[in-house]
């Protein structure tokens, strides 16, 4: 068996080879740009942002394995063979890290860390900056897939009032569930914090626009850890500048990395991170890939396969 890898660049290849050698010795690993690569022998491809047209050049390819939870970096290439399964990178560590990150952001909003940061910058002692309690804070999670559920359970365990919205109804302990177009508005009504964890589909793109933000209660905050195309960044900035939106935590962007001169870096009500909300270890990724390969070799159903009809 041979797998081609494009994840982490050439510097990551020694670690990938070591991991796969220990987990599945019979699996041969070859780098994406290795001049010795024989396209005819490639059965598996673990990739992040594969070169357009390249996956179609592997005639024996059986499974495409995304190096991330999202697959839009693969599906935007129209030449990718439609019959090939694309497996999303969903691991136990992925959910844990995302829940950690979202809960940390929610607490930063509840205890008003943006205002605390401003007071520190101004060297101003302000005993009024006590924030509020988690138990009186409503968090609306858009997207109740694996990561959305992990966040909902963690937030609820920490005392937040949790709601969730999804394409179809879900039943999650301590989480009020909403579904469909009508359910979206009901879910975010009176929400103090909105967390975006939706997949990138035609139906979700530009969902969080000026009208969406205006419908939120004044003083609400946004946490975007899903996909960048769903959020109109200029609308977010305008809402922050007007005082309607309290703060926004952004982990994903249309163009990454942000350039050093991007004005978003300096906005006082924005908290930015470098697409790391649910970044997992290479060991965790390798274990998940091996699990998928063994299932494929045994003729078993693959988990976390991208469904083109739904867009995720």
SVG drawing of the C-alpha trace seen along z (x, -y; Angstrom):
<svg xmlns="http://www.w3.org/2000/svg" viewBox="-40 -55 53 62">
<polyline fill="none" stroke="black" stroke-width="0.4" points="0.0,0.0 1.2,-3.5 -0.1,-6.8 1.0,-10.2 1.0,-13.0 0.6,-16.7 0.3,-18.1 2.7,-20.2 5.2,-20.6 8.4,-18.7 9.6,-19.5 6.8,-17.3 7.6,-14.2 10.1,-12.6 7.5,-12.8 4.7,-11.4 7.0,-8.5 7.9,-7.7 4.2,-7.7 2.9,-5.6 5.9,-3.2 4.9,-2.5 1.1,-2.3 1.0,-0.5 4.4,0.7 3.2,2.1 2.0,-1.4 4.5,-3.2 4.6,-7.0 5.7,-9.3 5.7,-13.1 3.6,-15.1 6.5,-16.5 8.8,-13.5 10.4,-13.0 10.4,-9.3 6.6,-9.1 4.9,-6.7 1.3,-8.0 0.1,-4.5 0.9,-3.1 -1.0,-5.6 -3.9,-4.1 -4.4,-6.7 -3.9,-10.4 -3.7,-12.4 -3.9,-16.1 -4.4,-19.7 -5.0,-22.1 -3.9,-19.6 -2.6,-21.1 -5.6,-21.4 -5.8,-18.5 -3.2,-16.3 -5.6,-13.9 -7.1,-13.0 -3.7,-11.7 -3.7,-8.8 -5.6,-6.0 -5.4,-3.5 -6.5,-6.0 -9.1,-4.5 -9.7,-7.1 -8.9,-10.8 -8.2,-11.7 -8.5,-15.3 -5.9,-16.5 -8.6,-18.8 -12.2,-18.5 -13.3,-20.5 -13.0,-19.3 -13.7,-22.4 -10.0,-22.7 -10.4,-19.4 -13.9,-19.7 -13.2,-23.1 -11.1,-21.2 -13.6,-20.1 -11.3,-17.4 -11.4,-15.3 -13.0,-12.0 -16.6,-12.1 -16.6,-8.4 -13.8,-8.6 -14.8,-8.8 -13.4,-11.9 -12.9,-11.3 -13.0,-14.3 -10.4,-14.5 -12.6,-14.0 -10.8,-12.6 -11.6,-12.6 -8.9,-15.2 -10.6,-17.4 -13.8,-17.7 -11.9,-18.2 -9.8,-21.0 -12.7,-22.7 -14.7,-22.5 -11.8,-23.9 -11.4,-26.8 -15.0,-27.8 -15.6,-27.5 -12.5,-29.7 -13.8,-32.3 -17.3,-32.2 -15.7,-32.8 -13.6,-35.6 -16.9,-37.2 -18.8,-36.5 -16.0,-38.1 -15.5,-40.9 -11.8,-40.2 -11.9,-42.9 -12.7,-45.5 -10.1,-44.2 -7.5,-44.3 -8.5,-48.0 -8.2,-48.8 -4.8,-47.2 -3.6,-49.0 -4.7,-52.3 -3.3,-51.3 -6.7,-52.0 -7.9,-50.2 -11.6,-49.5 -13.4,-47.4 -16.7,-47.7 -15.5,-45.2 -17.0,-42.1 -18.8,-40.8 -21.7,-38.4 -22.3,-34.7 -22.2,-31.8 -25.6,-30.7 -27.3,-33.8 -25.6,-33.7 -27.3,-32.1 -25.0,-30.5 -26.4,-29.6 -24.4,-27.1 -24.9,-27.0 -24.1,-23.5 -24.6,-20.4 -22.2,-18.0 -19.5,-16.3 -17.8,-19.5 -21.0,-21.4 -22.2,-18.7 -18.8,-18.6 -19.1,-22.3 -22.7,-22.2 -22.0,-19.5 -18.9,-21.3 -20.7,-24.7 -23.7,-23.1 -21.4,-21.4 -20.0,-24.8 -23.4,-26.3 -24.1,-28.1 -27.7,-28.1 -27.1,-26.3 -29.1,-26.3 -28.2,-24.7 -29.4,-24.9 -28.9,-22.3 -30.3,-21.3 -32.4,-18.5 -33.6,-18.2 -31.1,-16.9 -31.6,-15.7 -28.7,-16.7 -28.7,-16.7 -29.1,-20.2 -29.3,-21.8 -32.4,-23.3 -32.5,-22.2 -33.8,-24.1 -33.8,-23.2 -34.8,-24.6 -35.0,-28.2 -37.6,-29.2 -35.6,-27.5 -32.5,-29.6 -34.1,-32.9 -35.6,-31.3 -32.3,-29.9 -30.3,-33.2 -33.1,-35.4 -31.9,-36.8 -28.6,-34.9 -25.7,-36.5 -23.1,-34.6 -23.4,-33.0 -20.9,-30.3 -20.6,-29.4 -19.6,-25.8 -21.5,-25.3 -20.0,-23.5 -19.3,-25.4 -22.3,-24.9 -24.2,-27.0 -26.9,-27.5 -24.5,-28.7 -22.3,-31.1 -22.6,-34.7 -25.3,-33.6 -23.9,-35.9 -24.4,-39.2 -25.6,-42.7 -29.2,-41.6 -28.3,-38.5 -26.2,-40.6 -28.8,-43.4 -31.3,-40.7 -29.1,-39.8 -29.7,-41.6 -27.4,-44.6 -24.3,-43.5 -24.2,-40.0 -20.8,-38.5 -19.7,-36.2 -17.3,-33.3 -16.4,-32.0 -14.6,-28.7 -16.4,-27.2 -15.8,-28.5 -14.8,-31.9 -17.2,-32.3 -20.2,-32.2 -19.3,-35.5 -19.3,-38.9 -16.3,-40.3 -17.0,-43.9 -20.5,-43.5 -19.0,-42.3 -16.6,-45.2 -19.4,-47.7 -21.5,-46.1 -18.6,-46.3 -18.0,-49.9 -21.6,-50.9 -21.6,-49.2 -24.3,-46.7 -22.0,-43.8 -19.9,-43.6 -16.9,-41.6 -16.0,-38.9 -13.5,-36.0 -12.4,-35.0 -10.3,-31.9 -10.9,-31.5 -10.5,-33.9 -11.1,-34.1 -7.4,-34.5 -4.9,-32.9 -2.6,-33.8 -3.7,-37.4 -1.1,-39.8 0.8,-41.9 -0.9,-45.1 -4.5,-43.7 -6.5,-46.2 -8.3,-43.4 -5.2,-43.0 -5.6,-46.4 -9.4,-46.4 -10.0,-46.8 -13.0,-44.6 -11.7,-41.7 -9.8,-38.7 -7.9,-36.8 -6.4,-33.4 -4.5,-31.6 -7.0,-28.8 -5.9,-26.8 -9.2,-26.3 -9.2,-22.6 -5.7,-21.9 -4.8,-18.4 -1.5,-16.5 -0.1,-14.6 -0.2,-11.5 -4.0,-11.8 -4.3,-12.4 -2.2,-9.4 -4.2,-7.2 -7.4,-8.3 -6.0,-7.8 -4.8,-4.3 -8.3,-3.5 -9.8,-4.6 -7.3,-2.6 -7.8,0.6 -11.6,0.2 -11.2,-0.3 -8.9,2.7 -11.4,4.9 -14.3,3.7 -16.0,2.0 -17.9,-1.3 -15.8,-4.4 -16.6,-7.0 -16.9,-10.7 -17.2,-10.5 -18.1,-13.8 -21.7,-13.7 -21.8,-15.8 -25.6,-16.0 -25.5,-17.8 -22.2,-19.6 -20.4,-18.2"/>
</svg>
